[in-house]
């Protein structure tokens, strides 16, 4: 046990008395410190002891005991000095084309302060590594990740650092791999026949409408939504046929609702034309979309051109008679936004050395898409902490925070967004969060 004590304090005197041998054979009458130089590494304790030497005869004596102080490191500090501070690493991996799921995981970790026991956080090409000093904290963190993101914990490996054959003791470093489902919001994929039956015979072509503890998928032709549990997915893993990076721009020519609806989605029959074909030809396509509630003639949307796409035969070989639609509408292109009045915090991550500029640009694009998802989806916003941008909000003399004075500086978003913004204050030990809107990099030093 480690305890902090001031010089000549009662706590330090109590510790010194316990270190003096033979105190259990005499009666302690008085004890006090004798002043010494603070840098002398010596403590002098004057004690008065009493003992009965004969029947009815008591002997009392004053004794000065000198105690020598020695510098010593605790085991944790010793491991840090030897660069062996971490013993367990949680490796979160996702084999997907974009990183929006990791940005969501990062915000959930910050909100629930699940990173407080990490020694370091390092960003790698396919995920993030979290380093811990003991297995208990790492196990608790891995359970948190699997509870907020559709994922599974895989069998890890051990590496022997040191071994004492005489006492049969070994010091090992452990790894806990976590595999995240390789699907993100707006991805479309084809269900396995067993998954098709388990989900009420929807699809088999479905779209991911949200990512949470479970993957929420939708059949936009039957207008049915089901939760896809991670354990069901990993029995027959499936991969995305098209991702948001494959989407191209279309112009809405006409939109007619069909009357089918589920939740906030309304099915509509939409007539489209490629934005790149306008003025060169009159080719139009008609498709069903689940975004009929927000689409109007003249809108610009992102869609997958399934008629000209090339797919992996393994994904469609279970459905030889499946007829793919010509186009699937992913999302409506948001209007050109003004500067945001809010921002997110980011973990302080350790970046990988030698990152290419193309990867940095891709990360910035994914982060911008993630911010757009937050603005457009109130359900996602309710699970995250959004902060007021101090460069946009003004603080008055009485300490109150008011929005930007000029209307042209404010974005046009859901009116309820500003009601949920938090003040961007750093109190106590919150230094492990980087209050930047960028796709920040991270290494949390809390918990050493």
C-alpha positions as a LaTeX table, in Angstrom:
\begin{tabular}{lrrr}
\hline
Residue & $x$ (\AA) & $y$ (\AA) & $z$ (\AA) \\
\hline
Unk1 & 0.00 & 0.00 & 0.00 \\
Unk2 & 1.25 & 3.47 & $-0.92$ \\
Unk3 & 0.42 & 6.52 & 1.15 \\
Unk4 & 1.36 & 10.18 & 0.85 \\
Unk5 & 2.50 & 11.84 & 4.11 \\
Unk6 & 3.88 & 15.27 & 4.97 \\
Unk7 & 7.07 & 15.61 & 7.02 \\
Unk8 & 6.48 & 15.54 & 10.81 \\
Unk9 & 2.84 & 14.63 & 10.32 \\
Unk10 & 0.87 & 12.26 & 12.53 \\
Unk11 & 0.48 & 9.83 & 9.63 \\
Unk12 & 4.26 & 9.68 & 9.08 \\
Unk13 & 4.87 & 9.28 & 12.84 \\
Unk14 & 2.46 & 6.34 & 12.93 \\
Unk15 & 4.32 & 4.65 & 10.06 \\
Unk16 & 7.69 & 5.21 & 11.72 \\
Unk17 & 6.53 & 3.71 & 15.03 \\
Unk18 & 5.36 & 0.58 & 13.22 \\
Unk19 & 8.83 & 0.20 & 11.71 \\
Unk20 & 10.60 & 0.18 & 15.12 \\
Unk21 & 11.22 & $-3.34$ & 16.35 \\
Unk22 & 10.33 & $-4.41$ & 19.89 \\
Unk23 & 7.55 & $-1.88$ & 20.43 \\
Unk24 & 5.15 & $-4.71$ & 21.26 \\
Unk25 & 7.20 & $-5.53$ & 24.41 \\
Unk26 & 7.06 & $-2.07$ & 26.01 \\
Unk27 & 4.43 & 0.56 & 26.70 \\
Unk28 & 4.63 & 3.71 & 24.59 \\
Unk29 & 4.22 & 6.86 & 26.67 \\
Unk30 & 5.10 & 9.62 & 24.23 \\
Unk31 & 6.52 & 10.08 & 20.70 \\
Unk32 & 7.62 & 13.14 & 18.71 \\
Unk33 & 9.91 & 14.20 & 15.87 \\
Unk34 & 13.29 & 15.87 & 16.34 \\
Unk35 & 13.92 & 18.43 & 13.60 \\
Unk36 & 16.31 & 17.40 & 10.82 \\
Unk37 & 17.25 & 18.93 & 7.47 \\
Unk38 & 14.56 & 18.04 & 4.88 \\
Unk39 & 17.21 & 16.96 & 2.35 \\
Unk40 & 19.21 & 14.83 & 4.80 \\
Unk41 & 17.11 & 11.68 & 4.17 \\
Unk42 & 17.04 & 11.16 & 7.96 \\
Unk43 & 14.13 & 11.15 & 10.40 \\
Unk44 & 14.72 & 11.26 & 14.18 \\
Unk45 & 11.91 & 10.10 & 16.45 \\
Unk46 & 12.09 & 10.64 & 20.21 \\
Unk47 & 10.03 & 8.05 & 22.05 \\
Unk48 & 9.34 & 7.54 & 25.76 \\
Unk49 & 8.78 & 3.90 & 26.69 \\
Unk50 & 7.91 & 2.19 & 29.98 \\
Unk51 & 8.20 & $-1.39$ & 31.19 \\
Unk52 & 7.71 & $-3.27$ & 34.45 \\
Unk53 & 11.08 & $-4.86$ & 35.33 \\
Unk54 & 10.12 & $-6.23$ & 38.79 \\
Unk55 & 6.89 & $-6.56$ & 40.63 \\
Unk56 & 5.74 & $-3.03$ & 41.28 \\
Unk57 & 8.91 & $-1.55$ & 39.73 \\
Unk58 & 8.51 & 0.46 & 36.49 \\
Unk59 & 11.38 & 1.61 & 34.31 \\
Unk60 & 10.90 & 4.57 & 31.99 \\
Unk61 & 13.42 & 5.72 & 29.42 \\
Unk62 & 13.71 & 8.23 & 26.55 \\
Unk63 & 15.15 & 6.85 & 23.31 \\
Unk64 & 16.02 & 8.62 & 20.02 \\
Unk65 & 15.57 & 6.43 & 16.95 \\
Unk66 & 17.07 & 7.44 & 13.63 \\
Unk67 & 15.25 & 6.31 & 10.49 \\
Unk68 & 16.92 & 6.40 & 7.04 \\
Unk69 & 14.80 & 7.28 & 3.99 \\
Unk70 & 15.47 & 5.51 & 0.71 \\
Unk71 & 14.09 & 6.35 & $-2.74$ \\
Unk72 & 11.92 & 3.63 & $-4.20$ \\
Unk73 & 9.57 & 3.39 & $-7.18$ \\
Unk74 & 6.17 & 1.81 & $-7.11$ \\
Unk75 & 5.72 & $-1.14$ & $-9.52$ \\
Unk76 & 3.69 & 0.94 & $-11.98$ \\
Unk77 & 6.29 & 3.71 & $-12.14$ \\
Unk78 & 9.03 & 1.12 & $-12.51$ \\
Unk79 & 7.25 & $-0.40$ & $-15.52$ \\
Unk80 & 6.81 & 3.04 & $-17.08$ \\
Unk81 & 10.52 & 3.77 & $-16.69$ \\
Unk82 & 11.36 & 0.40 & $-18.25$ \\
Unk83 & 8.85 & 1.06 & $-21.11$ \\
Unk84 & 6.83 & $-1.98$ & $-20.13$ \\
Unk85 & 3.88 & $-0.08$ & $-18.70$ \\
Unk86 & 1.07 & $-1.84$ & $-20.58$ \\
Unk87 & 0.13 & $-5.47$ & $-20.07$ \\
Unk88 & $-3.11$ & $-5.77$ & $-22.08$ \\
Unk89 & $-4.10$ & $-4.23$ & $-25.41$ \\
Unk90 & $-7.65$ & $-4.14$ & $-26.80$ \\
Unk91 & $-7.47$ & $-4.19$ & $-30.60$ \\
Unk92 & $-10.63$ & $-2.88$ & $-32.29$ \\
Unk93 & $-10.69$ & $-3.73$ & $-36.00$ \\
Unk94 & $-13.16$ & $-3.15$ & $-38.82$ \\
Unk95 & $-12.49$ & $-4.13$ & $-42.43$ \\
Unk96 & $-14.60$ & $-1.42$ & $-44.06$ \\
Unk97 & $-14.00$ & 1.37 & $-46.56$ \\
Unk98 & $-14.99$ & 4.24 & $-44.27$ \\
Unk99 & $-14.43$ & 5.06 & $-40.60$ \\
Unk100 & $-17.81$ & 6.47 & $-39.56$ \\
Unk101 & $-18.38$ & 3.57 & $-37.17$ \\
Unk102 & $-15.10$ & 4.37 & $-35.40$ \\
Unk103 & $-16.05$ & 8.02 & $-35.07$ \\
Unk104 & $-19.32$ & 6.91 & $-33.46$ \\
Unk105 & $-17.44$ & 4.57 & $-31.12$ \\
Unk106 & $-15.04$ & 7.38 & $-30.19$ \\
Unk107 & $-17.91$ & 9.70 & $-29.19$ \\
Unk108 & $-19.60$ & 6.97 & $-27.14$ \\
Unk109 & $-16.32$ & 6.28 & $-25.32$ \\
Unk110 & $-15.96$ & 9.98 & $-24.51$ \\
Unk111 & $-19.55$ & 10.32 & $-23.32$ \\
Unk112 & $-19.37$ & 7.34 & $-20.96$ \\
Unk113 & $-15.72$ & 8.04 & $-19.98$ \\
Unk114 & $-14.79$ & 4.46 & $-20.78$ \\
Unk115 & $-11.22$ & 5.53 & $-21.65$ \\
Unk116 & $-10.23$ & 6.73 & $-18.17$ \\
Unk117 & $-8.10$ & 3.66 & $-17.42$ \\
Unk118 & $-6.22$ & 3.58 & $-20.72$ \\
Unk119 & $-2.48$ & 4.21 & $-20.77$ \\
Unk120 & $-2.29$ & 4.94 & $-24.48$ \\
Unk121 & $-4.51$ & 4.97 & $-27.57$ \\
Unk122 & $-2.96$ & 4.33 & $-30.97$ \\
Unk123 & $-4.57$ & 4.61 & $-34.39$ \\
Unk124 & $-3.74$ & 1.88 & $-36.91$ \\
Unk125 & $-4.91$ & 1.45 & $-40.54$ \\
Unk126 & $-7.91$ & $-0.80$ & $-39.78$ \\
Unk127 & $-8.82$ & 0.38 & $-36.29$ \\
Unk128 & $-7.64$ & 1.60 & $-32.89$ \\
Unk129 & $-5.54$ & $-0.01$ & $-30.13$ \\
Unk130 & $-6.28$ & 0.73 & $-26.45$ \\
Unk131 & $-3.54$ & $-0.10$ & $-23.94$ \\
Unk132 & $-4.21$ & $-0.98$ & $-20.28$ \\
Unk133 & $-2.15$ & $-1.75$ & $-17.19$ \\
Unk134 & $-4.17$ & $-4.78$ & $-16.08$ \\
Unk135 & $-6.58$ & $-7.35$ & $-17.44$ \\
Unk136 & $-9.53$ & $-6.23$ & $-15.33$ \\
Unk137 & $-9.73$ & $-2.77$ & $-16.90$ \\
Unk138 & $-9.20$ & $-4.17$ & $-20.40$ \\
Unk139 & $-11.97$ & $-6.75$ & $-19.96$ \\
Unk140 & $-14.38$ & $-4.10$ & $-18.73$ \\
Unk141 & $-13.54$ & $-1.86$ & $-21.71$ \\
Unk142 & $-13.98$ & $-4.69$ & $-24.23$ \\
Unk143 & $-17.39$ & $-5.49$ & $-22.72$ \\
Unk144 & $-18.35$ & $-1.82$ & $-23.16$ \\
Unk145 & $-17.32$ & $-1.82$ & $-26.84$ \\
Unk146 & $-19.31$ & $-4.97$ & $-27.64$ \\
Unk147 & $-22.36$ & $-3.51$ & $-25.87$ \\
Unk148 & $-22.51$ & $-0.24$ & $-27.87$ \\
Unk149 & $-21.28$ & $-1.37$ & $-31.31$ \\
Unk150 & $-22.21$ & $-4.59$ & $-33.19$ \\
Unk151 & $-19.04$ & $-6.60$ & $-32.70$ \\
Unk152 & $-17.59$ & $-9.74$ & $-31.16$ \\
Unk153 & $-14.60$ & $-10.57$ & $-29.00$ \\
Unk154 & $-12.18$ & $-13.05$ & $-30.55$ \\
Unk155 & $-9.60$ & $-15.33$ & $-28.97$ \\
Unk156 & $-6.47$ & $-13.34$ & $-28.15$ \\
Unk157 & $-2.82$ & $-14.22$ & $-27.85$ \\
Unk158 & $-0.23$ & $-14.02$ & $-25.06$ \\
Unk159 & 3.43 & $-13.06$ & $-25.23$ \\
Unk160 & 5.86 & $-13.95$ & $-22.43$ \\
Unk161 & 7.91 & $-10.96$ & $-21.25$ \\
Unk162 & 9.77 & $-12.60$ & $-18.34$ \\
Unk163 & 9.72 & $-15.97$ & $-16.62$ \\
Unk164 & 10.86 & $-17.32$ & $-13.24$ \\
Unk165 & 11.22 & $-21.08$ & $-13.62$ \\
Unk166 & 12.09 & $-21.65$ & $-9.96$ \\
Unk167 & 8.90 & $-20.04$ & $-8.65$ \\
Unk168 & 6.81 & $-20.94$ & $-11.72$ \\
Unk169 & 5.89 & $-17.29$ & $-12.32$ \\
Unk170 & 5.69 & $-15.61$ & $-15.73$ \\
Unk171 & 4.90 & $-12.05$ & $-16.79$ \\
Unk172 & 2.93 & $-11.87$ & $-20.01$ \\
Unk173 & 1.38 & $-9.30$ & $-22.33$ \\
Unk174 & $-2.08$ & $-10.09$ & $-23.62$ \\
Unk175 & $-4.12$ & $-8.98$ & $-26.62$ \\
Unk176 & $-7.94$ & $-8.84$ & $-26.78$ \\
Unk177 & $-9.05$ & $-8.58$ & $-30.43$ \\
Unk178 & $-12.51$ & $-7.14$ & $-31.14$ \\
Unk179 & $-13.95$ & $-7.52$ & $-34.64$ \\
Unk180 & $-16.55$ & $-4.93$ & $-35.64$ \\
Unk181 & $-19.13$ & $-5.80$ & $-38.28$ \\
Unk182 & $-17.70$ & $-4.57$ & $-41.64$ \\
Unk183 & $-20.89$ & $-2.67$ & $-42.49$ \\
Unk184 & $-21.64$ & 1.02 & $-42.02$ \\
Unk185 & $-24.69$ & 3.22 & $-42.36$ \\
Unk186 & $-26.03$ & 3.48 & $-45.96$ \\
Unk187 & $-24.33$ & 0.24 & $-47.06$ \\
Unk188 & $-26.46$ & $-2.27$ & $-48.96$ \\
Unk189 & $-25.81$ & $-6.02$ & $-48.75$ \\
Unk190 & $-27.49$ & $-9.30$ & $-49.57$ \\
Unk191 & $-28.70$ & $-11.50$ & $-46.71$ \\
Unk192 & $-27.80$ & $-15.16$ & $-46.35$ \\
Unk193 & $-30.85$ & $-17.46$ & $-46.77$ \\
Unk194 & $-30.76$ & $-18.37$ & $-43.05$ \\
Unk195 & $-30.57$ & $-14.70$ & $-42.10$ \\
Unk196 & $-33.40$ & $-14.02$ & $-44.54$ \\
Unk197 & $-35.61$ & $-16.51$ & $-42.67$ \\
Unk198 & $-34.61$ & $-15.27$ & $-39.21$ \\
Unk199 & $-35.53$ & $-11.67$ & $-40.09$ \\
Unk200 & $-39.04$ & $-12.42$ & $-41.28$ \\
Unk201 & $-38.21$ & $-13.11$ & $-44.94$ \\
Unk202 & $-37.25$ & $-9.50$ & $-45.72$ \\
Unk203 & $-34.95$ & $-8.63$ & $-48.57$ \\
Unk204 & $-32.77$ & $-10.35$ & $-49.47$ \\
Unk205 & $-31.35$ & $-6.97$ & $-50.54$ \\
Unk206 & $-31.36$ & $-4.60$ & $-47.53$ \\
Unk207 & $-29.82$ & $-1.28$ & $-46.51$ \\
Unk208 & $-28.24$ & $-0.32$ & $-43.18$ \\
Unk209 & $-30.25$ & 2.62 & $-41.76$ \\
Unk210 & $-28.45$ & 2.95 & $-38.41$ \\
Unk211 & $-25.65$ & 1.46 & $-36.31$ \\
Unk212 & $-26.06$ & 0.97 & $-32.57$ \\
Unk213 & $-25.87$ & $-2.00$ & $-30.22$ \\
Unk214 & $-27.51$ & $-3.86$ & $-33.12$ \\
Unk215 & $-27.37$ & $-3.29$ & $-36.85$ \\
Unk216 & $-30.71$ & $-1.88$ & $-38.05$ \\
Unk217 & $-31.51$ & $-2.95$ & $-41.62$ \\
Unk218 & $-34.41$ & $-2.07$ & $-43.89$ \\
Unk219 & $-36.16$ & $-3.66$ & $-46.86$ \\
Unk220 & $-37.16$ & $-0.54$ & $-48.81$ \\
Unk221 & $-39.46$ & $-2.50$ & $-51.12$ \\
Unk222 & $-41.59$ & $-4.00$ & $-48.32$ \\
Unk223 & $-40.89$ & $-1.08$ & $-45.92$ \\
Unk224 & $-39.88$ & $-3.28$ & $-42.98$ \\
Unk225 & $-37.14$ & $-2.59$ & $-40.43$ \\
Unk226 & $-35.43$ & $-5.25$ & $-38.33$ \\
Unk227 & $-32.57$ & $-5.29$ & $-35.82$ \\
Unk228 & $-29.68$ & $-7.46$ & $-36.94$ \\
Unk229 & $-27.83$ & $-8.87$ & $-33.90$ \\
Unk230 & $-24.09$ & $-9.32$ & $-34.18$ \\
Unk231 & $-24.15$ & $-13.01$ & $-33.16$ \\
Unk232 & $-26.61$ & $-13.72$ & $-35.99$ \\
Unk233 & $-24.41$ & $-11.85$ & $-38.46$ \\
Unk234 & $-21.15$ & $-13.65$ & $-37.59$ \\
Unk235 & $-22.72$ & $-17.08$ & $-38.18$ \\
Unk236 & $-22.91$ & $-16.23$ & $-41.89$ \\
Unk237 & $-20.83$ & $-13.07$ & $-42.47$ \\
Unk238 & $-21.90$ & $-10.88$ & $-45.38$ \\
Unk239 & $-20.16$ & $-7.92$ & $-46.93$ \\
Unk240 & $-21.34$ & $-4.71$ & $-48.53$ \\
Unk241 & $-22.30$ & $-4.74$ & $-52.19$ \\
Unk242 & $-22.11$ & $-0.95$ & $-52.39$ \\
Unk243 & $-20.83$ & 1.67 & $-49.95$ \\
Unk244 & $-21.27$ & 5.42 & $-49.80$ \\
Unk245 & $-17.99$ & 5.88 & $-51.66$ \\
Unk246 & $-19.59$ & 4.24 & $-54.73$ \\
Unk247 & $-22.57$ & 6.62 & $-54.78$ \\
Unk248 & $-23.05$ & 9.08 & $-57.65$ \\
Unk249 & $-25.27$ & 12.15 & $-57.91$ \\
Unk250 & $-28.77$ & 12.04 & $-59.38$ \\
Unk251 & $-31.39$ & 14.75 & $-59.92$ \\
Unk252 & $-34.96$ & 14.05 & $-58.82$ \\
Unk253 & $-37.36$ & 14.60 & $-61.74$ \\
Unk254 & $-40.56$ & 13.49 & $-60.02$ \\
Unk255 & $-41.62$ & 11.89 & $-56.72$ \\
Unk256 & $-44.93$ & 10.12 & $-55.95$ \\
Unk257 & $-45.53$ & 8.55 & $-52.50$ \\
Unk258 & $-46.97$ & 5.01 & $-52.56$ \\
Unk259 & $-48.55$ & 5.22 & $-49.10$ \\
Unk260 & $-46.30$ & 2.66 & $-47.37$ \\
Unk261 & $-44.46$ & 4.03 & $-44.36$ \\
Unk262 & $-42.48$ & 2.82 & $-41.35$ \\
Unk263 & $-41.19$ & 5.17 & $-38.67$ \\
Unk264 & $-39.76$ & 8.30 & $-40.27$ \\
Unk265 & $-39.45$ & 6.65 & $-43.69$ \\
Unk266 & $-42.04$ & 6.96 & $-46.46$ \\
Unk267 & $-41.90$ & 4.91 & $-49.64$ \\
Unk268 & $-42.14$ & 6.79 & $-52.91$ \\
Unk269 & $-41.74$ & 6.10 & $-56.62$ \\
Unk270 & $-38.98$ & 8.43 & $-57.78$ \\
Unk271 & $-37.93$ & 9.37 & $-61.31$ \\
Unk272 & $-34.24$ & 10.20 & $-61.59$ \\
Unk273 & $-31.61$ & 11.34 & $-64.05$ \\
Unk274 & $-27.86$ & 11.30 & $-63.62$ \\
Unk275 & $-26.46$ & 14.72 & $-62.83$ \\
Unk276 & $-23.63$ & 14.08 & $-65.29$ \\
Unk277 & $-26.13$ & 13.30 & $-68.09$ \\
Unk278 & $-28.15$ & 16.49 & $-67.84$ \\
Unk279 & $-27.94$ & 18.38 & $-71.13$ \\
Unk280 & $-26.37$ & 15.46 & $-72.99$ \\
Unk281 & $-29.21$ & 12.87 & $-73.06$ \\
Unk282 & $-32.73$ & 12.27 & $-71.76$ \\
Unk283 & $-32.13$ & 8.94 & $-70.00$ \\
Unk284 & $-34.34$ & 8.61 & $-66.89$ \\
Unk285 & $-34.82$ & 5.76 & $-64.44$ \\
Unk286 & $-37.63$ & 5.01 & $-61.99$ \\
Unk287 & $-37.07$ & 3.32 & $-58.64$ \\
Unk288 & $-38.60$ & 2.88 & $-55.21$ \\
Unk289 & $-37.09$ & 4.85 & $-52.35$ \\
Unk290 & $-37.62$ & 4.98 & $-48.59$ \\
Unk291 & $-36.86$ & 8.73 & $-48.54$ \\
Unk292 & $-40.16$ & 9.92 & $-50.00$ \\
Unk293 & $-40.85$ & 12.14 & $-46.96$ \\
Unk294 & $-37.92$ & 14.47 & $-47.74$ \\
Unk295 & $-37.60$ & 14.27 & $-51.55$ \\
Unk296 & $-38.99$ & 16.82 & $-53.99$ \\
Unk297 & $-38.55$ & 17.51 & $-57.68$ \\
Unk298 & $-35.24$ & 19.24 & $-58.28$ \\
Unk299 & $-33.41$ & 17.75 & $-55.28$ \\
Unk300 & $-29.95$ & 16.28 & $-55.64$ \\
Unk301 & $-29.50$ & 12.79 & $-54.17$ \\
Unk302 & $-26.75$ & 10.19 & $-53.90$ \\
Unk303 & $-27.54$ & 6.76 & $-55.31$ \\
Unk304 & $-26.00$ & 3.45 & $-56.28$ \\
Unk305 & $-26.02$ & 2.60 & $-59.99$ \\
Unk306 & $-26.71$ & $-1.11$ & $-59.54$ \\
Unk307 & $-27.33$ & $-1.75$ & $-63.25$ \\
Unk308 & $-23.68$ & $-1.00$ & $-64.12$ \\
Unk309 & $-22.04$ & $-2.15$ & $-60.88$ \\
Unk310 & $-19.76$ & $-5.20$ & $-60.69$ \\
Unk311 & $-20.38$ & $-7.50$ & $-57.72$ \\
Unk312 & $-18.63$ & $-10.44$ & $-56.13$ \\
Unk313 & $-20.39$ & $-13.62$ & $-57.28$ \\
Unk314 & $-20.07$ & $-15.13$ & $-53.79$ \\
Unk315 & $-22.47$ & $-12.50$ & $-52.40$ \\
Unk316 & $-25.25$ & $-13.22$ & $-54.93$ \\
Unk317 & $-24.79$ & $-16.92$ & $-55.67$ \\
Unk318 & $-27.37$ & $-17.84$ & $-53.01$ \\
Unk319 & $-30.02$ & $-15.86$ & $-54.94$ \\
Unk320 & $-29.74$ & $-16.80$ & $-58.65$ \\
Unk321 & $-33.20$ & $-15.37$ & $-59.44$ \\
Unk322 & $-32.68$ & $-12.06$ & $-57.65$ \\
Unk323 & $-33.47$ & $-9.04$ & $-59.83$ \\
Unk324 & $-31.58$ & $-5.93$ & $-58.72$ \\
Unk325 & $-33.15$ & $-2.48$ & $-59.13$ \\
Unk326 & $-31.44$ & $-0.10$ & $-61.52$ \\
Unk327 & $-30.80$ & 2.56 & $-58.89$ \\
Unk328 & $-31.01$ & 2.75 & $-55.12$ \\
Unk329 & $-31.21$ & 6.19 & $-53.49$ \\
Unk330 & $-28.94$ & 6.42 & $-50.45$ \\
Unk331 & $-29.47$ & 9.94 & $-49.12$ \\
Unk332 & $-30.39$ & 13.46 & $-50.03$ \\
Unk333 & $-27.43$ & 15.75 & $-50.65$ \\
Unk334 & $-27.52$ & 18.42 & $-47.91$ \\
Unk335 & $-27.48$ & 22.06 & $-49.03$ \\
Unk336 & $-24.30$ & 24.06 & $-48.74$ \\
Unk337 & $-24.06$ & 24.65 & $-45.02$ \\
Unk338 & $-22.78$ & 27.65 & $-43.19$ \\
Unk339 & $-20.21$ & 27.30 & $-40.45$ \\
Unk340 & $-21.36$ & 24.98 & $-37.66$ \\
Unk341 & $-22.03$ & 26.47 & $-34.25$ \\
Unk342 & $-21.16$ & 23.20 & $-32.52$ \\
Unk343 & $-18.31$ & 20.71 & $-32.44$ \\
Unk344 & $-17.27$ & 17.35 & $-31.05$ \\
Unk345 & $-14.41$ & 16.39 & $-28.79$ \\
Unk346 & $-11.87$ & 13.80 & $-29.83$ \\
Unk347 & $-9.58$ & 11.36 & $-28.07$ \\
Unk348 & $-5.91$ & 12.27 & $-28.06$ \\
Unk349 & $-4.60$ & 9.44 & $-30.21$ \\
Unk350 & $-1.09$ & 8.51 & $-31.22$ \\
Unk351 & $-0.95$ & 8.64 & $-34.99$ \\
Unk352 & 0.71 & 5.99 & $-37.07$ \\
Unk353 & 4.00 & 7.01 & $-38.64$ \\
Unk354 & 4.15 & 7.53 & $-42.41$ \\
Unk355 & 0.43 & 8.15 & $-43.05$ \\
Unk356 & $-0.26$ & 8.93 & $-46.72$ \\
Unk357 & $-2.08$ & 12.11 & $-47.68$ \\
Unk358 & $-4.75$ & 10.06 & $-49.48$ \\
Unk359 & $-5.64$ & 8.35 & $-46.20$ \\
Unk360 & $-5.83$ & 11.68 & $-44.39$ \\
Unk361 & $-8.16$ & 13.09 & $-47.06$ \\
Unk362 & $-10.34$ & 9.97 & $-46.87$ \\
Unk363 & $-10.54$ & 10.33 & $-43.07$ \\
Unk364 & $-11.60$ & 13.97 & $-43.38$ \\
Unk365 & $-14.32$ & 13.04 & $-45.88$ \\
Unk366 & $-15.60$ & 10.26 & $-43.59$ \\
Unk367 & $-15.63$ & 12.66 & $-40.64$ \\
Unk368 & $-17.62$ & 15.25 & $-42.61$ \\
Unk369 & $-20.17$ & 12.55 & $-43.51$ \\
Unk370 & $-20.37$ & 11.59 & $-39.84$ \\
Unk371 & $-21.10$ & 15.21 & $-38.89$ \\
Unk372 & $-23.82$ & 15.36 & $-41.54$ \\
Unk373 & $-25.37$ & 12.20 & $-40.09$ \\
Unk374 & $-25.46$ & 13.84 & $-36.66$ \\
Unk375 & $-27.21$ & 16.92 & $-38.05$ \\
Unk376 & $-29.81$ & 14.94 & $-39.99$ \\
Unk377 & $-30.60$ & 12.21 & $-37.44$ \\
Unk378 & $-31.97$ & 13.26 & $-34.01$ \\
Unk379 & $-31.60$ & 9.66 & $-32.76$ \\
Unk380 & $-27.83$ & 9.76 & $-33.27$ \\
Unk381 & $-27.59$ & 13.19 & $-31.63$ \\
Unk382 & $-29.40$ & 12.00 & $-28.52$ \\
Unk383 & $-26.63$ & 9.44 & $-27.83$ \\
Unk384 & $-23.71$ & 11.88 & $-28.18$ \\
Unk385 & $-22.36$ & 14.98 & $-26.43$ \\
Unk386 & $-22.30$ & 18.06 & $-28.66$ \\
Unk387 & $-20.48$ & 21.20 & $-27.51$ \\
Unk388 & $-20.84$ & 24.87 & $-28.34$ \\
Unk389 & $-18.04$ & 26.16 & $-30.53$ \\
Unk390 & $-16.41$ & 29.00 & $-28.54$ \\
Unk391 & $-15.38$ & 30.68 & $-31.80$ \\
Unk392 & $-19.05$ & 31.07 & $-32.72$ \\
Unk393 & $-20.79$ & 31.58 & $-29.36$ \\
Unk394 & $-20.15$ & 34.77 & $-27.37$ \\
Unk395 & $-19.77$ & 35.09 & $-23.59$ \\
Unk396 & $-21.26$ & 38.20 & $-21.99$ \\
Unk397 & $-19.90$ & 40.07 & $-18.98$ \\
Unk398 & $-22.25$ & 38.26 & $-16.62$ \\
Unk399 & $-20.99$ & 34.87 & $-17.85$ \\
Unk400 & $-23.99$ & 33.86 & $-19.98$ \\
Unk401 & $-23.42$ & 32.30 & $-23.41$ \\
Unk402 & $-25.37$ & 33.68 & $-26.37$ \\
Unk403 & $-25.51$ & 32.46 & $-30.01$ \\
Unk404 & $-23.75$ & 34.23 & $-32.89$ \\
Unk405 & $-25.03$ & 37.75 & $-33.45$ \\
Unk406 & $-25.11$ & 37.54 & $-37.23$ \\
Unk407 & $-27.65$ & 35.19 & $-38.76$ \\
Unk408 & $-25.37$ & 34.55 & $-41.76$ \\
Unk409 & $-22.89$ & 32.87 & $-39.39$ \\
Unk410 & $-25.42$ & 30.31 & $-38.22$ \\
Unk411 & $-26.29$ & 27.09 & $-39.97$ \\
Unk412 & $-29.83$ & 26.04 & $-40.80$ \\
Unk413 & $-30.39$ & 22.87 & $-38.77$ \\
Unk414 & $-33.02$ & 21.27 & $-36.60$ \\
Unk415 & $-34.22$ & 23.92 & $-34.10$ \\
Unk416 & $-33.88$ & 21.39 & $-31.28$ \\
Unk417 & $-30.14$ & 20.98 & $-31.91$ \\
Unk418 & $-29.03$ & 24.09 & $-29.98$ \\
Unk419 & $-31.08$ & 23.05 & $-26.94$ \\
Unk420 & $-28.85$ & 19.98 & $-26.48$ \\
Unk421 & $-25.49$ & 21.73 & $-26.88$ \\
Unk422 & $-23.14$ & 21.64 & $-23.89$ \\
Unk423 & $-20.74$ & 24.37 & $-22.83$ \\
Unk424 & $-17.21$ & 23.54 & $-23.93$ \\
Unk425 & $-15.55$ & 23.70 & $-20.48$ \\
Unk426 & $-12.55$ & 21.72 & $-19.25$ \\
Unk427 & $-12.80$ & 21.02 & $-15.54$ \\
Unk428 & $-10.58$ & 18.97 & $-13.24$ \\
Unk429 & $-8.85$ & 16.11 & $-15.05$ \\
Unk430 & $-10.62$ & 16.31 & $-18.41$ \\
Unk431 & $-7.34$ & 17.02 & $-20.16$ \\
Unk432 & $-7.51$ & 13.66 & $-21.94$ \\
Unk433 & $-10.10$ & 14.93 & $-24.40$ \\
Unk434 & $-9.07$ & 17.09 & $-27.31$ \\
Unk435 & $-11.71$ & 19.80 & $-27.89$ \\
Unk436 & $-11.22$ & 19.88 & $-31.65$ \\
Unk437 & $-13.62$ & 19.23 & $-34.47$ \\
Unk438 & $-10.97$ & 17.52 & $-36.57$ \\
Unk439 & $-10.59$ & 13.79 & $-36.96$ \\
Unk440 & $-8.08$ & 13.91 & $-34.20$ \\
Unk441 & $-5.68$ & 11.44 & $-33.13$ \\
Unk442 & $-5.38$ & 9.91 & $-29.70$ \\
Unk443 & $-3.41$ & 8.77 & $-26.83$ \\
Unk444 & $-5.11$ & 8.97 & $-23.51$ \\
Unk445 & $-2.67$ & 9.26 & $-20.63$ \\
Unk446 & $-5.22$ & 8.99 & $-17.85$ \\
Unk447 & $-4.84$ & 6.05 & $-15.49$ \\
Unk448 & $-1.09$ & 5.84 & $-15.11$ \\
\hline
\end{tabular}
